[in-house]
Amino acid sequence: MTIVRFVARPMLASSLIASGVARLKNSANTAEQLRPVLDRAGKTVPSVKPATSNAPMVAKVVSGTQIGAASLLAIGKLSRVAAALLVGTSALNAIVEYRSAAHSTKEEKAQRRDQLLKNISLIGAVLLASVDTNGRPGLAWRAEHFAQDTRKNAKSLSKDARKQLEKADKGVRSTASDVFSS
């Protein structure tokens, strides 16, 4: 791990951990702020209504997920997965904060806008962290190069073996596409 990653990940995570702890401590207030967003999600996608109907539980789960994922990011364990989870929790928090912020005066509107921009910046930072391979090739790159090497080696094989390898190559590509496109 480079010195930049060693320092930057905990710095990014500190704000997210503090926000998650504050939201968990005030989970009743967080649930009230979440309720309009959850109600709208339940109306838009009826299949999630059972999960969104319990706002206090959703508030605790989102806060706990944010704390756990930010902690993993800070120590550099499962950092890509943790960052991906943080994208979701940060986006939800940004929506909730924007909707619940006061905006009747010019100063309140400016503060609301600044808070939204800060949240968008944090989402961008965790998006970058979610694709950071820490200097090592990702699984997609490895799968592609493995397939290329297999194709090169297949040219020297018999016709039957070549067909089997081509079939396997298609299977690997399909699986890799399914894994990385979702």
Stockholm file with secondary structure:
# STOCKHOLM 1.0

chainA/1-182         MTIVRFVARPMLASSLIASGVARLKNSANTAEQLRPVLDRAGKTVPSVKPATSNAPMVAKVVSGTQIGAASLLAIGKLSRVAAALLVGTSALNAIVEYRSAAHSTKEEKAQRRDQLLKNISLIGAVLLASVDTNGRPGLAWRAEHFAQDTRKNAKSLSKDARKQLEKADKGVRSTASDVFSS
#=GR chainA/1-182 SS CCHHHHHHHHHHHHHHHHHHHHHHHTHHHHHHHHHHHHHHHHHHSGGGHHHHTCHHHHHHHHHHHHHHHHHHHHHTSSHHHHHHHHHHHHHHHHHHHHHHSCCSSHHHHHHHHHHHHHHHHHHHHHHHHHHCCTTSCCHHHHHHHHHHHHHHHHTTSCHHHHHHHHHHHHHHHHHHHHHHHC
#=GC SS_cons         CCHHHHHHHHHHHHHHHHHHHHHHHTHHHHHHHHHHHHHHHHHHSGGGHHHHTCHHHHHHHHHHHHHHHHHHHHHTSSHHHHHHHHHHHHHHHHHHHHHHSCCSSHHHHHHHHHHHHHHHHHHHHHHHHHHCCTTSCCHHHHHHHHHHHHHHHHTTSCHHHHHHHHHHHHHHHHHHHHHHHC
//
